[in-house]
Amino acid sequence: MESLNEQEYIKDPNQLDLFEGILHTPEQEQKIAEFIKSRENTANVGESVNKQHEQLLINNGFVKDVDFVNTFKVETVTKEIQLGYSWQKNQFKAEVTFKDVTGYISLKGKQFNSYNKPNELSDVTFNVDFDRGDKINCSSIQGNYRYIKPTTLFDKLMEFNKHQEYLFEEHLKKTDLKQNIIDKYAKLYPNATITVKNEWSKYSGTFDIIEVKFESGSFVQFRLDTHKNIEYLHKKHDAEFEALKIEELLERFSKQVKKEGSN
């Protein structure tokens, strides 16, 4: 005698025929129906909550499609899904039509990344989390995970975008100044090698320097001042001077003229 799993099921007039004559047992039909109902409930609740969250932002100064985007939508889709559990040995696949939820609310902002996109102020989105009450959180803007008032987050978003615009403008100024300085010294000293380097200090972090190096090994390094639009001396190295012996140094110093006002 064939086992129950090996027998063919006889189609009942009340039995669900999903597609191409594939039949399901009453237990499978129930699981499919429960799945469809569950997804419908999820879609309905999600749609309601999404509208509440959107209105919360609007009521606190955020403008849709300017300060935030809402990509949430409910669609009716048909997909092959897997139901049941392997440990219960009742797992099966079925093609089911159900309500599917995609998208979410995210904040819109500006971001300048000097490494990945040095010549672009990018439009970006940031994830936002809603508390059960009337507070929200956007760690990318706040720098922490504390839930705050929407009006406070709105102010922080405006400050963040303004700061990113400032960084971008400063980058453009620095780029122009850098190129002007390179062109200037390349014209004055065509035999010199001019390079842009990075240095670091605990006070100002990483900064650019422009080095004008001569064939002798001597060089002068400049830092950039984008506010005054000038370069100023950062470091200098006289290769010939460094190569002098002690006696030669003493002899050279002995012939230097006394500066006025020195003791």
C-alpha positions as CSV (number, residue, x, y, z in Angstrom):
1,M,0.0,0.0,0.0
2,E,1.2,3.4,-0.8
3,S,2.0,5.8,2.0
4,L,-0.1,8.9,2.4
5,N,2.7,11.1,1.1
6,E,2.9,9.1,-2.1
7,Q,-0.8,9.0,-2.9
8,E,-2.4,11.4,-5.3
9,Y,-5.0,13.6,-3.9
10,I,-8.4,13.6,-5.6
11,K,-9.6,17.1,-6.4
12,D,-12.5,18.2,-4.2
13,P,-14.9,20.8,-5.7
14,N,-14.2,23.0,-2.6
15,Q,-10.4,22.5,-2.8
16,L,-8.2,25.4,-3.9
17,D,-6.6,25.1,-7.3
18,L,-4.0,27.8,-7.4
19,F,-2.4,27.4,-10.8
20,E,-1.9,24.9,-13.6
21,G,-4.0,22.3,-11.8
22,I,-1.7,22.0,-8.8
23,L,-3.7,21.0,-5.8
24,H,-3.1,21.5,-2.1
25,T,-4.3,19.7,1.0
26,P,-6.8,21.3,3.3
27,E,-3.9,22.0,5.7
28,Q,-1.9,23.7,3.0
29,E,-4.9,25.7,1.9
30,Q,-5.4,26.9,5.4
31,K,-1.7,28.0,5.7
32,I,-2.0,29.9,2.4
33,A,-5.2,31.6,3.6
34,E,-3.5,32.5,6.9
35,F,-0.5,33.9,5.1
36,I,-2.6,36.0,2.8
37,K,-4.6,37.4,5.8
38,S,-1.4,38.1,7.7
39,R,0.1,40.0,4.9
40,E,-3.1,42.0,4.4
41,N,-3.1,42.9,8.1
42,T,0.6,43.9,8.0
43,A,-0.1,46.1,4.9
44,N,-3.1,47.8,6.5
45,V,-1.3,48.5,9.8
46,G,1.9,49.6,8.0
47,E,-0.1,52.0,5.8
48,S,-1.8,53.5,8.8
49,V,1.4,53.9,10.8
50,N,3.2,55.3,7.8
51,K,0.6,58.1,7.3
52,Q,0.9,59.0,11.0
53,H,4.7,59.2,10.8
54,E,4.5,61.3,7.6
55,Q,2.0,63.7,9.2
56,L,4.2,64.0,12.3
57,L,7.1,65.2,10.2
58,I,4.9,67.7,8.3
59,N,3.4,69.0,11.5
60,N,6.9,69.8,12.7
61,G,8.3,71.7,9.8
62,F,9.5,69.0,7.4
63,V,8.4,69.4,3.8
64,K,7.7,66.2,1.8
65,D,10.1,65.6,-1.1
66,V,12.3,68.5,0.1
67,D,13.3,67.4,3.6
68,F,12.1,63.8,3.5
69,V,10.9,61.2,1.0
70,N,8.3,58.6,1.6
71,T,8.7,55.5,-0.7
72,F,6.2,53.4,1.3
73,K,3.7,51.6,-0.9
74,V,1.4,48.6,-0.8
75,E,1.2,46.4,-3.9
76,T,-0.6,43.3,-4.9
77,V,2.0,40.8,-6.1
78,T,2.1,37.1,-7.1
79,K,5.1,35.2,-5.9
80,E,6.2,31.7,-5.2
81,I,6.5,31.4,-1.4
82,Q,7.5,28.6,1.0
83,L,5.2,27.8,3.9
84,G,5.4,25.2,6.7
85,Y,8.4,24.0,8.6
86,S,11.0,21.4,7.8
87,W,11.1,20.1,11.3
88,Q,7.3,19.4,11.1
89,K,7.8,17.9,7.7
90,N,5.0,20.0,6.2
91,Q,7.0,22.4,4.2
92,F,5.7,23.2,0.7
93,K,5.9,25.9,-2.0
94,A,3.0,27.7,-3.6
95,E,2.3,30.6,-6.0
96,V,0.3,33.1,-4.0
97,T,-1.2,36.5,-4.7
98,F,-1.0,38.8,-1.7
99,K,-0.4,42.3,-0.5
100,D,3.3,43.3,-0.3
101,V,4.8,46.3,1.5
102,T,7.9,48.1,0.3
103,G,9.6,51.4,1.1
104,Y,9.9,53.7,4.1
105,I,10.4,57.3,5.2
106,S,13.9,58.7,5.1
107,L,15.3,62.2,5.5
108,K,16.9,64.1,2.6
109,G,20.2,65.8,3.0
110,K,23.4,67.0,1.4
111,Q,26.7,65.3,2.0
112,F,30.2,66.1,0.9
113,N,32.8,63.3,0.7
114,S,36.2,64.6,-0.3
115,Y,37.5,61.1,-0.9
116,N,34.8,59.3,-2.8
117,K,33.3,62.3,-4.7
118,P,35.7,65.2,-4.3
119,N,33.9,67.5,-6.8
120,E,30.3,66.9,-5.8
121,L,27.9,67.8,-3.1
122,S,25.7,64.7,-3.1
123,D,22.0,64.3,-2.5
124,V,21.6,61.6,0.1
125,T,19.0,60.0,2.3
126,F,19.2,59.1,6.0
127,N,17.3,56.4,7.9
128,V,14.9,57.8,10.5
129,D,13.5,55.8,13.4
130,F,10.1,56.7,15.0
131,D,9.5,56.1,18.7
132,R,6.1,54.9,20.0
133,G,5.5,58.5,21.2
134,D,6.2,61.7,19.3
135,K,10.0,61.5,19.2
136,I,12.3,60.4,16.4
137,N,15.9,59.6,15.8
138,C,18.4,59.9,13.0
139,S,21.8,58.9,14.2
140,S,23.5,60.1,10.9
141,I,22.4,63.6,11.7
142,Q,22.5,63.6,15.5
143,G,25.6,61.5,16.0
144,N,23.8,59.5,18.7
145,Y,20.8,57.2,19.1
146,R,18.8,59.3,21.5
147,Y,15.2,60.0,20.5
148,I,14.4,63.7,20.3
149,K,11.6,66.0,19.3
150,P,10.9,66.3,15.6
151,T,11.4,70.1,15.7
152,T,14.9,69.5,17.2
153,L,15.8,67.0,14.5
154,F,14.5,69.4,11.8
155,D,16.9,72.1,13.1
156,K,19.8,69.6,13.3
157,L,19.1,68.5,9.7
158,M,19.2,72.2,8.5
159,E,22.5,72.7,10.4
160,F,23.9,69.5,8.9
161,N,23.1,70.4,5.4
162,K,24.5,73.9,5.8
163,H,27.7,72.5,7.2
164,Q,28.1,70.1,4.3
165,E,27.6,73.0,1.9
166,Y,30.3,75.0,3.7
167,L,32.7,72.1,3.5
168,F,32.0,71.8,-0.2
169,E,32.6,75.5,-0.8
170,E,35.8,75.4,1.2
171,H,37.0,72.4,-0.9
172,L,36.4,74.3,-4.1
173,K,38.3,77.3,-2.8
174,K,41.1,75.1,-1.7
175,T,41.2,73.3,-5.0
176,D,41.4,76.6,-7.0
177,L,44.0,78.1,-4.6
178,K,46.1,74.9,-4.8
179,Q,46.1,74.9,-8.6
180,N,47.0,78.6,-8.8
181,I,49.9,78.1,-6.4
182,I,51.2,75.1,-8.4
183,D,50.9,77.1,-11.7
184,K,52.7,80.1,-10.2
185,Y,55.8,78.2,-8.9
186,A,55.9,75.9,-11.9
187,K,56.2,79.1,-14.0
188,L,58.8,80.7,-11.7
189,Y,60.9,77.6,-11.3
190,P,60.4,75.2,-14.2
191,N,63.2,72.9,-13.1
192,A,61.6,72.4,-9.6
193,T,59.4,69.5,-8.8
194,I,56.1,70.6,-7.3
195,T,53.9,68.1,-5.4
196,V,50.9,68.2,-3.1
197,K,51.3,66.3,0.2
198,N,49.3,65.6,3.3
199,E,50.5,66.3,6.8
200,W,48.8,65.9,10.2
201,S,48.8,67.8,13.4
202,K,46.8,67.2,16.6
203,Y,45.4,70.7,16.4
204,S,44.2,70.8,12.8
205,G,44.1,67.2,11.7
206,T,45.0,66.3,8.1
207,F,46.0,69.2,5.9
208,D,47.5,69.8,2.4
209,I,50.9,71.2,1.8
210,I,52.5,72.2,-1.5
211,E,56.2,71.4,-1.8
212,V,58.5,73.1,-4.2
213,K,61.6,70.9,-4.4
214,F,64.8,71.7,-6.3
215,E,67.4,69.5,-7.9
216,S,69.8,70.1,-5.0
217,G,67.3,68.5,-2.6
218,S,66.4,71.8,-1.0
219,F,62.7,72.5,-0.7
220,V,60.1,74.9,0.6
221,Q,56.6,73.8,1.7
222,F,53.5,76.0,1.9
223,R,50.2,75.7,3.7
224,L,47.0,77.1,2.3
225,D,44.8,79.9,3.7
226,T,41.5,79.8,1.9
227,H,40.1,82.8,3.8
228,K,42.9,85.1,2.7
229,N,43.4,83.2,-0.5
230,I,47.2,83.0,0.0
231,E,49.9,80.4,0.8
232,Y,52.3,80.8,3.7
233,L,55.5,79.1,4.7
234,H,55.2,75.8,6.4
235,K,58.7,74.3,6.3
236,K,62.0,74.9,4.5
237,H,65.0,72.8,4.0
238,D,68.4,73.9,2.7
239,A,70.2,70.8,1.5
240,E,73.6,72.5,1.1
241,F,73.4,74.0,4.6
242,E,72.5,70.7,6.2
243,A,75.5,69.1,4.4
244,L,78.0,71.5,6.0
245,K,80.5,70.2,8.5
246,I,80.7,71.8,12.0
247,E,83.8,73.8,11.1
248,E,82.1,75.1,7.9
249,L,79.0,76.1,9.9
250,L,81.1,78.0,12.5
251,E,83.0,79.8,9.7
252,R,79.7,80.7,8.0
253,F,78.1,81.9,11.1
254,S,81.1,84.1,12.0
255,K,80.7,86.0,8.8
256,Q,77.0,86.8,9.3
257,V,76.1,90.4,9.8
258,K,74.6,91.4,13.1
259,K,70.8,92.2,12.8
260,E,69.6,95.5,14.2
261,G,67.9,95.2,17.5
262,S,69.6,91.9,18.4
263,N,71.7,91.6,21.6
